[in-house]
Amino acid sequence: MAIPDYQSLMLPVLRLAAEGETRVPEAADKLADQLGLSAQEREEMLPSGRQRVLNNRLHWAKFYMAKAGLIDSPARGRFAASEMGRKLLATNPGSIDVDTLKAYPAFVEFYSSSNSGSGSPDTAAIGSGEVIDATTSATPEERIDAAQSVLHQALKADLLQRVLAQSPAFFERAIVDLLVGMGYGGSHEDAARRLGKTGDGGIDGVIDEDRLGLDRIYVQAKRYAPHVGVGRPEIQAFVGSLVGFGASKVTGRLLPRRFRFDAGDEFFVVDKAVEEVVPLVG
């Protein structure tokens, strides 16, 4: 099953807390067993990679119930159900969520005092900038990660559009700047000298892997429009260039969704020349 959202976890978390003092990691393990989560679900991380999803959602379920007075913290990092929390459990509630917590004055005070400037009666700011949203099941970190992902995708799309709108000369400079910025090619002058124009709006050549020039990398960069795929002729020309330059390493990332093949035309591998490329294709 999928990992429940933090509001759905409030009731099972309170029940665990009523059994005695516990900590988030211990409670997460018990909840995972109760919910029958798979090993993969137990280890699933937030997009930021900083915390497990289950632990994060459990933390916020505990945090909000603590603000309502249902959870006590007898020691640092430990929590247990309060007398008020035990009384709520005695009523055998079907669920607990943010709306349930609004019945408790302590939470209403916290919610209302934080709500100033949030712009919506369903949201409240937590401390400096965090927001409670009674209409969503996502934790603050999950909303931040989701917003960051949207902004990142929008930035990538905008950047690609801008690059495609520029001249071939701009594209050439951008590739050189990128490679040097990544630590390849030595100086700008060295990288620019070793990367030549292809006549089709792209560049290719061999550059030093580092400033010492101990190894070299074959580089080929093409300006394909978003709707244009990479077909068999382009792959053949690419492999031919590898052989011609005698390259042992390749910069690039081949995305299968961008390949364009005729019916029955299977992908091919040519000798040792593309050994470095195959893992990127698979």
C-alpha positions as CSV (number, residue, x, y, z in Angstrom):
1,M,0.0,0.0,0.0
2,A,1.0,3.6,-0.4
3,I,2.4,5.5,2.5
4,P,-0.5,7.4,4.2
5,D,-0.4,11.2,4.3
6,Y,0.4,12.9,7.6
7,Q,-3.3,13.6,8.4
8,S,-4.2,9.9,7.9
9,L,-1.3,9.0,10.2
10,M,-2.5,11.1,13.1
11,L,-4.8,8.5,14.6
12,P,-2.4,5.5,14.4
13,V,0.4,7.8,15.8
14,L,-1.7,8.8,18.7
15,R,-2.5,5.2,19.4
16,L,1.2,4.3,19.4
17,A,1.9,7.2,21.7
18,A,-0.8,6.0,24.1
19,E,1.1,2.7,24.5
20,G,4.0,4.6,26.1
21,E,6.9,6.9,25.4
22,T,8.5,6.4,22.0
23,R,10.6,8.1,19.3
24,V,9.9,8.9,15.7
25,P,12.3,6.1,14.3
26,E,10.8,3.5,16.7
27,A,7.2,4.6,15.9
28,A,8.0,4.6,12.2
29,D,9.1,1.0,12.3
30,K,6.0,-0.1,14.2
31,L,3.7,1.8,11.9
32,A,5.4,0.3,8.8
33,D,4.7,-3.1,10.3
34,Q,1.1,-2.3,11.0
35,L,0.5,-0.8,7.6
36,G,2.3,-3.7,5.8
37,L,4.6,-1.3,4.0
38,S,7.2,-2.9,1.6
39,A,10.9,-2.6,2.2
40,Q,11.0,0.0,-0.7
41,E,8.2,2.1,0.9
42,R,9.9,2.0,4.3
43,E,13.1,3.4,2.7
44,E,11.4,5.9,0.3
45,M,13.1,9.3,0.7
46,L,11.8,12.8,0.1
47,P,12.9,14.3,-3.2
48,S,15.5,16.3,-1.2
49,G,17.0,13.1,0.0
50,R,17.2,14.4,3.6
51,Q,14.6,12.3,5.3
52,R,12.4,9.2,4.8
53,V,8.9,10.0,3.7
54,L,7.3,7.9,6.5
55,N,9.4,9.6,9.2
56,N,8.6,13.0,7.8
57,R,4.9,12.5,7.7
58,L,4.9,10.9,11.2
59,H,6.9,13.9,12.5
60,W,4.3,16.4,11.3
61,A,1.4,14.3,12.5
62,K,3.0,14.3,16.0
63,F,3.9,18.0,15.7
64,Y,0.3,19.2,15.0
65,M,-1.2,16.9,17.6
66,A,1.3,18.3,20.1
67,K,0.1,21.8,19.3
68,A,-3.5,20.6,20.1
69,G,-2.3,19.2,23.5
70,L,-2.9,15.6,22.5
71,I,0.8,14.7,22.6
72,D,3.4,15.4,25.3
73,S,7.2,15.5,25.0
74,P,8.5,14.1,28.3
75,A,12.1,14.2,27.1
76,R,14.0,15.5,24.1
77,G,13.2,13.4,21.0
78,R,10.5,11.4,22.8
79,F,6.8,11.7,22.9
80,A,3.7,10.1,24.4
81,A,0.0,10.6,24.4
82,S,-1.3,13.2,26.9
83,E,-4.3,12.8,29.1
84,M,-6.3,14.8,26.6
85,G,-5.1,12.5,23.8
86,R,-6.1,9.4,25.7
87,K,-9.6,10.9,26.3
88,L,-9.9,11.5,22.5
89,L,-9.0,7.8,21.8
90,A,-11.6,6.7,24.4
91,T,-14.2,8.2,22.1
92,N,-13.1,5.7,19.4
93,P,-12.7,8.3,16.6
94,G,-12.8,7.1,13.0
95,S,-10.0,9.5,12.1
96,I,-8.0,12.5,13.2
97,D,-7.1,15.4,11.0
98,V,-6.4,19.1,11.1
99,D,-10.1,19.9,11.3
100,T,-10.4,17.6,14.3
101,L,-7.5,19.5,16.0
102,K,-9.4,22.8,15.5
103,A,-11.8,21.7,18.3
104,Y,-8.9,22.2,20.8
105,P,-8.3,25.8,22.0
106,A,-4.5,25.4,22.1
107,F,-4.4,24.4,18.4
108,V,-6.9,27.2,17.5
109,E,-4.6,29.7,19.2
110,F,-1.6,28.3,17.4
111,Y,-3.5,28.2,14.1
112,S,-5.0,31.6,14.4
113,S,-1.8,33.4,15.6
114,S,0.1,31.9,12.7
115,N,-2.6,32.6,10.2
116,S,-1.9,36.3,9.8
117,G,-0.7,37.2,6.4
118,S,-1.3,33.7,4.9
119,G,-4.0,35.0,2.7
120,S,-6.4,32.0,3.2
121,P,-8.6,30.8,6.1
122,D,-7.4,27.3,5.4
123,T,-3.7,28.0,5.7
124,A,-1.5,29.2,8.6
125,A,2.2,30.1,8.8
126,I,4.3,28.0,11.1
127,G,7.2,30.0,12.7
128,S,9.1,31.7,10.0
129,G,7.5,30.9,6.7
130,E,6.1,27.3,7.1
131,V,2.5,26.9,6.3
132,I,-0.3,24.7,7.6
133,D,-2.8,23.9,4.8
134,A,-5.9,22.1,6.0
135,T,-6.9,21.3,2.4
136,T,-3.7,19.4,1.5
137,S,-2.2,16.0,2.6
138,A,1.4,17.1,1.9
139,T,3.8,18.0,4.7
140,P,5.7,21.3,4.5
141,E,8.8,19.6,3.2
142,E,6.8,17.8,0.5
143,R,5.2,21.0,-0.6
144,I,8.6,22.7,-0.8
145,D,10.1,19.8,-2.8
146,A,7.1,19.8,-5.1
147,A,7.3,23.6,-5.7
148,Q,11.1,23.3,-6.2
149,S,10.5,20.6,-8.8
150,V,8.0,22.7,-10.7
151,L,10.3,25.7,-10.7
152,H,13.3,23.5,-11.8
153,Q,11.3,22.0,-14.7
154,A,10.1,25.5,-15.7
155,L,13.7,26.8,-15.5
156,K,15.0,23.9,-17.7
157,A,12.2,24.5,-20.3
158,D,12.9,28.3,-20.4
159,L,16.6,27.8,-20.6
160,L,16.3,25.3,-23.5
161,Q,13.9,27.6,-25.3
162,R,16.4,30.5,-24.9
163,V,19.4,28.5,-26.1
164,L,17.5,27.2,-29.2
165,A,16.5,30.8,-30.0
166,Q,20.1,32.0,-30.1
167,S,22.7,31.9,-32.9
168,P,25.0,28.9,-33.6
169,A,27.9,31.1,-32.3
170,F,26.2,31.6,-29.0
171,F,25.5,27.8,-28.8
172,E,29.2,27.1,-29.4
173,R,30.3,29.6,-26.6
174,A,27.7,28.1,-24.2
175,I,29.0,24.6,-24.7
176,V,32.6,25.7,-24.1
177,D,31.6,27.6,-21.0
178,L,29.6,24.6,-19.7
179,L,32.5,22.1,-20.2
180,V,35.1,24.4,-18.7
181,G,32.7,25.1,-15.8
182,M,32.5,21.3,-15.2
183,G,36.3,21.1,-15.1
184,Y,37.0,19.8,-18.6
185,G,39.1,21.3,-21.3
186,G,41.6,23.3,-19.3
187,S,41.2,27.0,-20.2
188,H,38.5,28.5,-22.3
189,E,41.0,29.1,-25.1
190,D,42.2,25.4,-25.0
191,A,38.6,24.1,-25.1
192,A,37.5,26.5,-27.8
193,R,40.5,25.6,-29.9
194,R,39.9,21.8,-29.7
195,L,36.2,22.1,-30.4
196,G,35.4,22.8,-34.0
197,K,32.2,23.7,-35.9
198,T,30.3,20.9,-37.5
199,G,28.5,22.9,-40.2
200,D,25.1,21.9,-38.8
201,G,24.9,24.3,-35.9
202,G,26.8,22.0,-33.5
203,I,30.4,21.4,-32.4
204,D,32.6,18.4,-32.0
205,G,36.2,17.6,-31.1
206,V,38.4,16.2,-28.4
207,I,39.3,18.1,-25.2
208,D,41.4,17.4,-22.2
209,E,39.6,15.7,-19.4
210,D,41.4,18.0,-16.9
211,R,44.0,20.7,-16.8
212,L,46.8,18.1,-16.8
213,G,45.7,16.7,-20.1
214,L,46.2,13.1,-18.8
215,D,43.1,11.9,-20.7
216,R,40.9,13.2,-23.5
217,I,37.2,13.1,-24.1
218,Y,35.3,13.2,-27.4
219,V,32.6,15.9,-27.4
220,Q,29.7,16.3,-29.8
221,A,26.9,18.8,-29.2
222,K,24.0,19.3,-31.6
223,R,21.2,21.8,-31.5
224,Y,18.1,19.6,-32.1
225,A,14.7,21.2,-32.0
226,P,12.5,19.7,-29.2
227,H,10.3,17.9,-31.7
228,V,13.2,16.3,-33.6
229,G,14.3,12.8,-32.5
230,V,17.7,11.2,-33.0
231,G,17.6,8.5,-35.7
232,R,19.8,5.7,-36.9
233,P,21.8,7.9,-39.4
234,E,22.8,10.3,-36.5
235,I,23.8,7.4,-34.3
236,Q,25.9,5.9,-37.1
237,A,27.6,9.3,-37.7
238,F,28.3,9.6,-34.0
239,V,29.9,6.1,-33.8
240,G,31.9,6.9,-36.9
241,S,33.3,10.1,-35.2
242,L,34.3,8.1,-32.1
243,V,36.3,5.7,-34.3
244,G,37.8,8.6,-36.3
245,F,38.9,10.5,-33.2
246,G,40.1,7.3,-31.4
247,A,38.2,8.5,-28.3
248,S,38.0,6.4,-25.1
249,K,35.4,8.5,-23.3
250,V,32.3,10.3,-24.4
251,T,30.4,13.3,-22.9
252,G,26.8,13.1,-23.5
253,R,23.5,11.5,-22.3
254,L,21.4,9.6,-24.8
255,L,17.8,9.5,-23.9
256,P,15.8,6.6,-25.4
257,R,12.6,8.7,-25.8
258,R,14.5,11.0,-28.2
259,F,15.4,8.1,-30.5
260,R,13.6,7.8,-33.9
261,F,13.7,4.5,-35.6
262,D,11.9,3.1,-38.6
263,A,9.7,0.0,-38.1
264,G,11.8,-3.1,-37.5
265,D,15.0,-1.0,-37.3
266,E,16.7,-2.2,-34.1
267,F,19.3,-0.3,-32.2
268,F,22.8,-1.5,-33.0
269,V,26.2,-1.6,-31.3
270,V,29.5,-1.2,-33.2
271,D,32.5,-3.0,-31.7
272,K,34.3,-1.5,-28.7
273,A,33.8,2.0,-30.0
274,V,30.5,2.5,-28.1
275,E,31.2,0.6,-25.0
276,E,31.1,3.8,-23.0
277,V,27.8,4.8,-24.6
278,V,25.8,1.6,-24.1
279,P,25.1,2.1,-20.3
280,L,23.8,5.6,-21.0
281,V,21.4,4.3,-23.6
282,G,20.1,1.3,-21.5
